[in-house]
Amino acid sequence: MDRLRIPWWLAGGASAIAATVLIQDAYTTSIINLIAIAALTAASLRFVMLIGEVSFATAAFVGLGAYSAGVATTILDWPFAVALLVGPVLVTAVSIVFGVITLRIKGPYFTLIGFAFTEAVRILFSKTEFIGGTSGMIGIFPPPAIDAWLSTIVMAVVVACVFALYAIEKSDFGKVLVAIRDNENIATSVGINVLFCKVACFAIASFCAGVVGSLHAFANNVISPGDFSFLLAAFALAYVKVGGESSILGAVFGAIILVLLDSYALGLGAGENLFYGGAIVLAVLLMPNGLIGLVTSASRRLARARAGNGPTLNRKTA
Amino acid sequence: MLGEDSPLLKTTGLTRRFGGLLAVSDLHFEVRRDEILGLIGPNGAGKSTTFNLISGFLRPTAGRLEVFGRNCTRISPIKISRMGLVRTFQHGSYVRTARVRDNILLGTVHGLSGAGRTDRNRRVEETAEILGLTPYLDNSAGTLPHGIQRLVSIAIAFAARPKLLCLDEPLTGLNQTEVATTLNVFQAIRRDFGCSILLVEHNMKAVMSVCDRIVVLHHGQQLATGTPAEIRNNDEVITAYLGKRHAK
């Protein structure tokens, strides 16, 4: 296991949570919620990318998480904590079955199955009357006592989940996942059960997608099938690509930049989609390794420049 | 229970057909305890197919495969590997984007699954030392010279501490010094860890010097089996593969 940069994560996580406590403006709070939820969606999608797969099923799992929270709150009247957790648990169970069946195939075929699954689940939501059909569900409120703290809870849960994904990626299991992505045969040849590892990776990522769904339901109070189309996964992929795939922080930075850009573009009226889409295309073209790639190469150049100066100075002093 | 004299690997009439092509036919050979067995033959002779069959990556069309005394004809590669037969691949048998340390770690994942991080790290460092990879442990495998990358491939497999190590052309592209170093590693692995080796290789000088016995394949058929001296003097082998330079 690699060394975890716990102090940096503590500082970053504490700052993000503190921001939700200090900022009281409703609009800004809603943007922060959007960013947090988008960041965890992107981090979940990226976690599956560790085994080399792009999972459009992420959108379906977010939807299942959201509807589970909705049913648990508005129909079953379950406590908030249980309603928050029931989605992720259900989604994990569904993803294990889905993964065992579909993770035997790879690449575009897996992506297509995820796409089809997401659309099938969306249609299922819209055809099921007791969860509101095409209109969706309304009135998914947290208890009044914690309503004011919801943004803080959302951020704390997102920080905890993103850190957990980071820690797993840095563990020996994370290294096995990367090996499977790069050369599956090597892993098999040393007795590693590749399918088991892939399903475990998929289940962990899907648990987080379920958490995203629950948080989305409580943050928006209203959900509808249209919120969980394949576009949700496509946007998460854009966050990962713009932020940079090489680090989980890329998914977070990508979500921050693109959600802010999206909320700015909303004011542009008809030009909104053109502006937003153009920004994504430009970012991917100009920064093939994303924001993180840009930062990494700049810091490497700086380190090289420093190293280059070192020996010269030594020679002079000698 | 495997007896002292029982072979670690035994093939009986092992055959594999791809549609109309008979890739390997009626193979009968065995790998004995503490032995380095060479598997040689020209390109297309069926060496890689044989490797895939004995490691479970391919199922035979006919015949029987016994690994450590157990019938493994229809067993998955994961199970065969967990029994103690671990193989490398001809091309890029390592993870390019990972550090050498993380590559070697892969070999320890199953065998030391119940052990702690310290035990796994110890195994990684011990393996790196045996293969001379200690200075490269923190380098990314993709950035290293070809010879070192070949050793990384062997290190991943050997970190699993197999009873039988199957190496697919481990000396390809190595210079003379690297070949000599790698052959010493093979001897050390056998001597110190009791690990037998099945070696597919085109470097005849190396095969003749390190192997106890050699199996020769030609057009998927088993042309000859014997000691290096016997193979060198076999007229059929000389005509089909060795030529006059490596003979006598």
Boltz contact constraints between the chains, C-beta under 6 A:
constraints:
  - contact:
      token1: [A, 1]
      token2: [B, 117]
      max_distance: 6.0
  - contact:
      token1: [A, 175]
      token2: [B, 102]
      max_distance: 6.0
  - contact:
      token1: [A, 176]
      token2: [B, 109]
      max_distance: 6.0
  - contact:
      token1: [A, 179]
      token2: [B, 95]
      max_distance: 6.0
  - contact:
      token1: [A, 179]
      token2: [B, 106]
      max_distance: 6.0
  - contact:
      token1: [A, 182]
      token2: [B, 95]
      max_distance: 6.0
  - contact:
      token1: [A, 182]
      token2: [B, 97]
      max_distance: 6.0
  - contact:
      token1: [A, 183]
      token2: [B, 95]
      max_distance: 6.0
  - contact:
      token1: [A, 188]
      token2: [B, 77]
      max_distance: 6.0
  - contact:
      token1: [A, 188]
      token2: [B, 78]
      max_distance: 6.0
  - contact:
      token1: [A, 189]
      token2: [B, 81]
      max_distance: 6.0
  - contact:
      token1: [A, 189]
      token2: [B, 87]
      max_distance: 6.0
  - contact:
      token1: [A, 190]
      token2: [B, 106]
      max_distance: 6.0
  - contact:
      token1: [A, 190]
      token2: [B, 107]
      max_distance: 6.0
  - contact:
      token1: [A, 190]
      token2: [B, 160]
      max_distance: 6.0
  - contact:
      token1: [A, 191]
      token2: [B, 78]
      max_distance: 6.0
  - contact:
      token1: [A, 191]
      token2: [B, 81]
      max_distance: 6.0
  - contact:
      token1: [A, 191]
      token2: [B, 82]
      max_distance: 6.0
  - contact:
      token1: [A, 191]
      token2: [B, 110]
      max_distance: 6.0
  - contact:
      token1: [A, 192]
      token2: [B, 109]
      max_distance: 6.0
  - contact:
      token1: [A, 192]
      token2: [B, 110]
      max_distance: 6.0
  - contact:
      token1: [A, 193]
      token2: [B, 78]
      max_distance: 6.0
